[in-house]
Amino acid sequence: MAKNSFRLETLIIIVFLLTVTLWAISQCSESRREHPRAERTEEEDLQLRERTSMKRETIYVPQPTAPAPADNYTAPAANTPAPASSSPPPRRPALAQEPTPAPAAATYSTLYVTIDGLNLRKEPNRHSAVVTRLKLYEPVLFLNRKSEQPEEVNLGREKVTDYWVNVRTQNGKEGWVFGAGVHYYQTKRPGVE
């Protein structure tokens, strides 16, 4: 009888260990599916870097100015006599008559063309006259203006909805380009024919 109980206990322990092992393996498999092993080719790494660099945008959020400090000065009572002084009051230095500096010219952000042959147009729409065609990576100045409504444009392999932005080329030509065709970094937009 003792031999049978030993076999039963051993069998229960083996079944328990086998169950725990199978459960642990299934948990590891699920975690592997969630986090696949990173084996990418150089081309995939380059495409990933391009996609992530295009998602970065610099946003300027103006900070509120500090309120002027409150004037906590209270005047002395009228019936308090002023202290007598033998010396004349100190003289205030004269202000120098320096010219006030002119306000700085508006600063513009530099954007780079991400689509070779991007059209610079007179108005912010696809039907407007073309001023010139811009080359890939050509720098342009963003004139801090964008269209009121975004527009959907088919770029070949993808449809993109974005605003039109007002820019100036290095030659001084001003016009509007589709926002998806320019970026803060020199990258080529994927999915464009």
C-alpha positions, 0 to 999 in steps of 0.5 A: 500500500505504501508503494502505491501511495508513493507512486500516486504522490509522484504522479501528482507532482509530475503532473503538477510540474508538467502543467506549470511548465506548459503554462510558463511556455505559453506565457513566454510565447505570448510575450514573444508575439507581443515583442518580436525579436528585432531582426531588421535589415539595413533598409528597414532601419533606414525606412524606420528612421525616415518615418520616425523623423517625419513625425517629429515636429517642433511646436512653439508654445508662448509662455504667459508674461509675468504680471507686473508686481503690485505696488505695496507703497502706502503714503504716510499720514498727513499729520506726520511731520517730515524729518528735517534734513540739512542736505539737499535731496539726492539728484537723479541721474539724467537718462541717456538719450540712446536711440531705441533699437528697431524691432527685430524682423519677423523670424521664419522657420526653415523647412525642406522640400520632401517631394521632388518637383513640388509645385509652388502655387499662387493660391492655397489649392491644387487648381491655382497657377504654378509659380515654380517647381521645387527640388528635393531638399530645397530649403524654403522659409515658412512665412507663418501662414497656413490655409484655413482648411486642410485638403486631401491630396493623392500623393501616389501610394497614399492620400494625405490630408494636410494644410497648405503653407505659405513659403518663400524660396531662396530666390525670393519667390513666394507662394503656397505648397502642400504641407505634406511636401515640406518638413523641418528635416531633410527627408524624402517622403515615402509613398510618393510617385 
